[in-house]
Amino acid sequence: ALETLKMFEKKESRVKSAAATNLSFLYYLENELAQAANYADLAVNSDRYNPAALTNKGNTLFASGDYEKTAEFYKEALRNDSSCTEALYNLGLTYKKLNRIDEALDCFLKLHAILQNSAQVLYQIANLYELMEDPSQAVEWLLQLISVVPTDPNVLAKLGKLYDNEGDKSQAFHYYYESYRYFPSNIEVIEWLGAYYID
């Protein structure tokens, strides 16, 4: 794939930008961040309005930990294409890293309006409410999440933990037990169930 895409590097700018965008993404997947950054720069320089190129550039900056600059590239990608869900999702993650929780939540709520049954988006919203110390909202979003992925043992255990923190032992038991049914090797879940039975 890399060899094929490199043949398009010498073409006119739009083709070059598309090839460089894909090369950047492939290098990013292979964790070759320097090469990914080089091709992301080439893609952006070839076509400044290419949202995928801007998103890739943001991804390489995110991996290097430069979150403020990362956010700028994702925002520029969204200015060029407001339906670029990858840029919006990654902008939400960037705001989360910057501890700008309200802005992160805003990104994921917008995404939820576009991708209503996305497990990743539902999880991020629930997690942000948990960070905001709003367990009832976190539970509500996790309940939506298990309607999409009903057999995810981690989500079920997270629900059990939230209910336990709220003092609702019967609901906590229900979700911890469901988690145990799908993944009986989680030591934390086994410990909680053991303590529950002792009580």
N, C-alpha and C positions, 0 to 999 in steps of 0.2 A: 504493500500500500504506500509506504514511504517513497519507494523508487518511482512508482507511477505518478504520485503527486508532484515529485520534484521535477518531472518533465514539464509541468505547467508553469514553473517559476518564471520562465522567460517570456510568457505570453503577455497580452495586454492586461491592464490593471485589474479589471473585474475578475478575470479568470485567475490571475496571479493571487488576488486577494482571497478567492475561494479556496485555491490550493493551499495557500499559506495558512489559512484558518484551519483547514483539516490537518495539515502537518503539525501545527501548534497543538491541536487537541490530541493527536496521536502521541506526540512527545510528552505531553502532560500526563496521559494515561500510563506511559512507560516511566514516569517520574524523572524524566530528563528535563528539569525545569529551565536550565539555561537555554537549551534548544527550543523549548516551548515558548519561552519569552522572546527569543530572536524571531521566530516565525510569527508570533502574535504581533510584534512590532512591524514586520514586513506586511502583514495582512492589513493592519490599521493604516499604515502609510500608503498602501495601494488603494484603499477605499475607506475613507474616514467614516462613512455612513453604514458600514457593515456591522450590524448588531452582534453577530456571532464572533467577529474578530475582536470587537470591544469586550465582549464577555470573556473570551479566552485570555485577553490581556489582563482583565480583572482577576481571572482565576490564577494566573501566574503570580500576580502581586499578592493575592490572598495567601498562596502557598508560602510566600516569602515573609508574610506577617505585616505587610504595609497596608493596613486596613483602611486608613483614610483615603489613600490614593486608589485603592481597590474600589471603594464606594463610588468615586468619581467616574470610573470606567463603566460600572454597571448602570449608573444614572444616565450616562451618555448613550449607552446601548438602548435604554428605555426611551430616551428622547427621540431616537431614530426609529424605534419600533416598540410602541407601547404594549404590544402583545408578546414580547420576548419573555416568556415565563422563566427561562433559565436565569436571565439577568435579575429578574424580580426575586426569585428564590434565593439566589446568591447574595443579593443586596440585603435581604432579610437576615441571612447568616452573618454577613459582615457587621450589620448593626448589632446583632446579638454579641459578636466578639467585642465590639466597642462599648458594650453595656448600654446601648441606646435602645432599651427594651420596647418603649412605646413605638418608635419608628420601625423596629423589627416586626412588632405585632401588626402594624399597619400594612407592611409588605405582605405578610402571610395571610391577612384577612382579604386583601385584594386578590391574592392568588387563589384563595378558597372560592371566591366568586367566579373565577375562571375554571378552576380544576376542583369541582366539588367533592369528588371521591378520591382525592390524592391522599394516600396514607401518610406520606412524608409531610405534607402541608398540615394535616390534622394533628400529627404528632408535634410539629414545631409550635403550633398555636397552643396546644395543651402544655407543652414545656415552658413556654413564655408566661402563661398564666401561673404556672407553678413557681417560676422565678419571681413573679410579681406578688407571690404569697396570696393567691386567690384560689384556694383548693376547690371550691365549688365549681368555678369556671373550668379549671383543669379537668375535673371529673367529667363535666359535661362534654368537653371536646374528646376526652379519651373514650367515652361511651360511643360517640359518633365514630371514632377510629375503630373500635372493635366491631361495629356494624359492617365495616369495610374489610377488616382482617380479623375475623372472630377467633382464630387459633394462634394468635401471636402471644407466646408465653410472657414476654417482657412487658407488653402493654397490660396484660391481665395482672401481672405482679405489681406494676406501677399503680393500677387501680386499687389493688389490695392495700398497698402501702398508704395511699391517700386516705382511703376509708379508715384504716387503722389509726392514722394521725388525727382523724376527726372523731375517733372514739366509737365508730360504728363497727363493732367486732363481727357481727353476722355478715355484713356485706364484705368486709375485709376477708373473712374466711371463704366466702363464696368465690371471690376472684383469685385469692391465693391458691385455693384448691383447684380451680380451673387451670391456672398456670401450671400447677404441679402435674395435672393430667396430661398436658401437652408437652411438658419438658420436666421429667421427674428428677433431673440432675442438678437443679439450681439449689445450692446449699442454703442461701438466704431464705428461700421459700420453704425448704424443708425445716429449717430452724424455727421459722415463724409458726408453721403448722404444728411442730412438736410442742412449742411453748403454749400454743392455743389448746391443744389436747390436755396438757398438764393442768392448765387453768380450769 
